[in-house]
Amino acid sequence: MDGVELQILWSNLIGIVSEQARALQRIAFSPIVREAGDLANGLFDEKARMVAQAVTGTPGHINSLAAAAKNLLGEIDIDSLKPGDVLITNDPWMSAGHFFDITVLSPIFRGERIIAYAGSTIHHTDIGGYGIGSGARDIHEEGLWIPVMKLYEAGKPNETLFKMIKRNVRTPDALLGDLGAQVSSGMIASERLNALCDRYGLDDISTLSEEIISRSETAMREAIRKLPGGTYHGMSRFDVPGGQEIELKTAVTVDAEAGEITIDFAGSSGPSASGINVVPAYTHAYATFAVRSTLNPDLPNNAGSLAPIKLALPEECIVNARYPSPVNARHVVGMYVPFPVLKALAEVAPDRVVAEGSGAVWTVQIQGRDANGRPFTSSMFNYSGGMGARATKPGLSAICYPTGVAAVPVEVLEASYPIAFTCKELERGTGGTGRQPGGDGQRIGYRMRTKSPWLLNTIPSRLKTAPEGLKGGGDGAPGRFEINGKAVLDTRKMEMQPGDEVFMVTPGGGGFGS
């Protein structure tokens, strides 16, 4: 396959999977998917290897989805799959790490033969149980667990499964609507991929996928070989709801001869009693993101470019969650995984890394009855702080790094739920000083338009420990969380009263250079 032909076909694949993602966002019911883009779409070959991902999506979702396809197919008889079948699971250890993220995988047939799979993972509004937050004591308190099943069989819905889902969640219309969007996006990918095969006279994409994946792996190994071999260390410290401090430690070993990197998390904090534990797939997702974005960010993100990056996880470790650990708020720790990796890489590639930022997005969920007595449950919505500075550029302000999701606009939230914002603006001066300053956090205030008590589930982090500067840069400012003007550290599910005002200031990013 010559370079020109490969580039044309590659552009077609990216177009297909990106159209799949755009369709999902257009059809989705929930603001967290439609507005924020909290999703992932991937195209897999017949061996369940991710070949291409959409241009939108979060590292935690897309890199977990890369492993999920093979996990799902390992649970079923592939020969039993028929056109119109659609697989589903939200098993945290098979996919994206908590029940809210549901993965849907659709086999793509050409005639009677499977030539590929279209996959998607999105964050759903509700999954029953505790709701968003870290307060559950084990995973069975956290919501509905869907094993690997057929959501559709030969084009017909699994009515029993649909009834089970509908009766176990607080917002069935939103969840079923978003599931429908996932299924529809897979149908679009199937139509477009078959059209590509017709257009270029292909029986399947096996040769194409092999070429893309092997070239991607070779390029990634070459990027690693440019680093000096050795073991480099990094550590990140931060606090989570309730004031608990977490340490993530990494030993990043560069095998320049083999072109491989191994990331060992030995010495990191042990498992938590609250729902902030991280499953290995989610840890792997953000660890590989840190390496990939540092060494060769222009490479396709697929099975090939991910293959040379390995993880070593201790048995008793917060980023190696074991059943039945609670994992609902796994992003509170998982989104900090890149920082100790980047600190280790700063020893050998200081011009390509970023300083510590605010880390995990601050997630909020509200639940209650509006002024007319109608019940409401919001999807999760996010607030970001400052990004750490880079060697040659300042950090971005109010940006969801490393996750990459967008904030749901205030106007959309106020139109969707009985919430009234009192402020939302940058908090100047919260970024760390340095040759390049860190990005600023933001201040957000809101009340609920209700006459009855309501529930607030929110997960701020870094209320005590500041994001560290890098190479002599100053630290960013820690965050603040207040209710009616009083600081609160333990923010797990709280009953609020009409008229209560919530006020948040997200952390700033660390500076770079003295």
Stockholm file with secondary structure:
# STOCKHOLM 1.0

chainA/1-514         MDGVELQILWSNLIGIVSEQARALQRIAFSPIVREAGDLANGLFDEKARMVAQAVTGTPGHINSLAAAAKNLLGEIDIDSLKPGDVLITNDPWMSAGHFFDITVLSPIFRGERIIAYAGSTIHHTDIGGYGIGSGARDIHEEGLWIPVMKLYEAGKPNETLFKMIKRNVRTPDALLGDLGAQVSSGMIASERLNALCDRYGLDDISTLSEEIISRSETAMREAIRKLPGGTYHGMSRFDVPGGQEIELKTAVTVDAEAGEITIDFAGSSGPSASGINVVPAYTHAYATFAVRSTLNPDLPNNAGSLAPIKLALPEECIVNARYPSPVNARHVVGMYVPFPVLKALAEVAPDRVVAEGSGAVWTVQIQGRDANGRPFTSSMFNYSGGMGARATKPGLSAICYPTGVAAVPVEVLEASYPIAFTCKELERGTGGTGRQPGGDGQRIGYRMRTKSPWLLNTIPSRLKTAPEGLKGGGDGAPGRFEINGKAVLDTRKMEMQPGDEVFMVTPGGGGFGS
#=GR chainA/1-514 SS CCHHHHHHHHHHHHHHHHHHHHHHHHHCCSHHHHTTCCEEEEEEETTCCEEEECSSCCHHHHHHHHHHHHHHHTTSCGGGCCTTCEEEECCTTTTTSSTTEEEEEEEEEETTEEEEEEEEEEECSCCSTTCSSSCCSSGGGSCCCCCSEEEEETTEECHHHHHHHHHHCSCHHHHHHHHHHHHHHHHHHHHHHHHHHHHHTCSCSHHHHHHHHHHHHHHHHHHHHTSCCEEEEEEEEEECTTSCEEEEEEEEEEETTTTEEEEECTTCCCCCSSTTCCCHHHHHHHHHHHHHHHHCTTSCCSHHHHTTEEEECCSSCTTSCCTTCCCTTTHHHHTTTHHHHHHHHTTTCGGGCBCCCCCSCEEEEEEEECTTSCEEECCCEEECCCCCCBSSSCCCSSCCTTTCCCCCCHHHHHHHSSEEEEEEEEETTCSCCSSBCCCCEEEEEEEECCSSCEEEEEECCCSSSCCCCBTTCCCCCCCEEEETTEECSCCSSEEECTTCCEEEECCCCCCBCC
#=GC SS_cons         CCHHHHHHHHHHHHHHHHHHHHHHHHHCCSHHHHTTCCEEEEEEETTCCEEEECSSCCHHHHHHHHHHHHHHHTTSCGGGCCTTCEEEECCTTTTTSSTTEEEEEEEEEETTEEEEEEEEEEECSCCSTTCSSSCCSSGGGSCCCCCSEEEEETTEECHHHHHHHHHHCSCHHHHHHHHHHHHHHHHHHHHHHHHHHHHHTCSCSHHHHHHHHHHHHHHHHHHHHTSCCEEEEEEEEEECTTSCEEEEEEEEEEETTTTEEEEECTTCCCCCSSTTCCCHHHHHHHHHHHHHHHHCTTSCCSHHHHTTEEEECCSSCTTSCCTTCCCTTTHHHHTTTHHHHHHHHTTTCGGGCBCCCCCSCEEEEEEEECTTSCEEECCCEEECCCCCCBSSSCCCSSCCTTTCCCCCCHHHHHHHSSEEEEEEEEETTCSCCSSBCCCCEEEEEEEECCSSCEEEEEECCCSSSCCCCBTTCCCCCCCEEEETTEECSCCSSEEECTTCCEEEECCCCCCBCC
//
